[in-house]
Amino acid sequence: MSRILIVDDSPTDSYLAKKCAANLFAEVQAVHDVDGVFQELLAFKPSVVVMDLMLDDTKNGISLIAEIRERDDESSTVPIIVCSGRSMPADKLIAANAGASAYIVKPITTEALAEACALLIPGFTPPPA
């Protein structure tokens, strides 16, 4: 079963990501603060995580990705797609170096999400349009 976890502190961006993801995934869960991320990773067991770079004053997406990759459980290997308004090559490189699996520039679209997921999730095929 395909599951996606969306991590974004913006209600508008989270809503849009959920709308796009609902077209592609059986289950969609969103977390709006970094405190809930690790609990959801273990309880929800997502196939992929979509995460904003700018989350809150205490933690950004880059440090959160690095923290996830350093974990000693199955959540450390979940594919992470960064979804950010930042489009500079340096931002993409920083995300990749932290452990991001892919990068989408906002606003997120169903097509961009499907394309990234097809590359990252074995056997993933988007439903017919």
C-alpha positions as CSV (number, residue, x, y, z in Angstrom):
1,M,0.0,0.0,0.0
2,S,1.4,3.4,-0.9
3,R,1.6,6.1,1.7
4,I,2.9,9.6,1.7
5,L,3.9,11.8,4.6
6,I,3.8,15.6,4.0
7,V,5.9,17.8,6.3
8,D,5.1,21.5,5.8
9,D,4.3,24.2,8.3
10,S,2.3,26.2,5.8
11,P,-1.4,25.3,5.8
12,T,-1.8,26.4,2.2
13,D,1.2,24.5,0.9
14,S,0.2,21.4,2.9
15,Y,-3.3,21.6,1.6
16,L,-2.0,21.7,-2.0
17,A,0.4,18.9,-1.5
18,K,-2.3,16.7,0.1
19,K,-4.6,17.4,-2.9
20,C,-1.9,16.4,-5.4
21,A,-0.9,13.3,-3.3
22,A,-4.5,12.1,-3.0
23,N,-4.4,11.5,-6.7
24,L,-1.4,9.2,-6.4
25,F,-1.5,7.5,-3.0
26,A,-3.8,5.3,-1.0
27,E,-3.0,7.1,2.2
28,V,-2.0,10.7,2.8
29,Q,-0.8,12.1,6.2
30,A,0.4,15.6,6.9
31,V,2.5,16.9,9.8
32,H,2.7,20.6,10.4
33,D,5.5,20.7,13.0
34,V,8.8,19.0,13.3
35,D,7.9,17.5,16.7
36,G,5.5,15.1,15.1
37,V,7.7,13.9,12.2
38,F,9.5,11.0,14.0
39,Q,6.4,9.7,15.6
40,E,4.6,9.6,12.2
41,L,7.6,8.1,10.4
42,L,7.4,5.1,12.8
43,A,3.6,4.8,13.2
44,F,2.5,5.7,9.6
45,K,5.5,4.0,7.8
46,P,5.3,6.1,4.6
47,S,6.5,5.0,1.2
48,V,7.9,8.5,0.7
49,V,8.1,11.8,2.6
50,V,7.6,15.2,1.0
51,M,9.2,18.0,3.0
52,D,9.6,21.7,2.9
53,L,13.0,23.3,3.4
54,M,11.8,26.1,5.7
55,L,9.9,24.6,8.6
56,D,10.1,26.6,11.7
57,D,12.4,28.7,13.8
58,T,14.1,25.8,15.5
59,K,14.6,23.4,12.7
60,N,14.8,23.5,8.9
61,G,14.2,20.8,6.4
62,I,17.9,20.2,5.8
63,S,18.7,19.5,9.5
64,L,15.6,17.3,9.7
65,I,16.6,15.3,6.7
66,A,20.1,14.7,8.2
67,E,18.5,13.7,11.5
68,I,16.2,11.2,9.7
69,R,19.2,9.7,7.8
70,E,21.1,9.3,11.0
71,R,18.4,7.3,12.7
72,D,18.9,3.6,13.6
73,D,15.5,2.3,12.3
74,E,13.7,1.7,9.0
75,S,12.7,5.4,8.7
76,S,16.3,6.2,7.9
77,T,15.9,4.9,4.4
78,V,12.6,6.3,3.4
79,P,12.8,8.4,0.2
80,I,12.6,12.1,1.0
81,I,11.4,14.6,-1.7
82,V,12.2,18.2,-0.9
83,C,9.4,20.6,-2.0
84,S,10.6,24.2,-1.8
85,G,10.1,27.6,-3.3
86,R,13.9,27.9,-3.6
87,S,15.0,26.9,-7.1
88,M,18.8,27.7,-7.1
89,P,21.1,24.8,-7.9
90,A,22.9,25.4,-4.6
91,D,19.7,24.7,-2.7
92,K,19.2,21.4,-4.6
93,L,22.8,20.4,-3.9
94,I,22.5,21.2,-0.2
95,A,19.4,19.1,0.0
96,A,21.0,16.2,-1.8
97,N,24.1,16.4,0.4
98,A,21.8,16.2,3.5
99,G,20.2,13.0,2.1
100,A,17.2,14.2,0.1
101,S,16.3,11.8,-2.7
102,A,14.7,14.3,-5.0
103,Y,13.7,18.0,-5.3
104,I,10.5,19.7,-6.5
105,V,10.1,23.4,-6.8
106,K,6.9,24.9,-5.5
107,P,4.1,25.0,-6.3
108,I,3.9,21.2,-6.2
109,T,1.9,19.5,-9.0
110,T,0.6,16.0,-9.3
111,E,2.7,15.5,-12.4
112,A,6.0,16.5,-10.7
113,L,5.2,14.4,-7.6
114,A,4.3,11.4,-9.8
115,E,7.5,11.8,-11.7
116,A,9.7,11.9,-8.6
117,C,7.9,9.0,-6.9
118,A,8.2,6.8,-10.1
119,L,12.0,7.2,-9.8
120,L,12.1,6.6,-6.0
121,I,9.5,4.0,-5.1
122,P,10.0,0.5,-6.6
123,G,6.8,-0.6,-8.5
124,F,5.2,2.9,-8.2
125,T,2.9,3.7,-11.1
126,P,0.6,6.6,-11.0
127,P,-3.1,5.8,-11.6
128,P,-4.3,6.6,-15.1
129,A,-5.4,10.2,-15.6
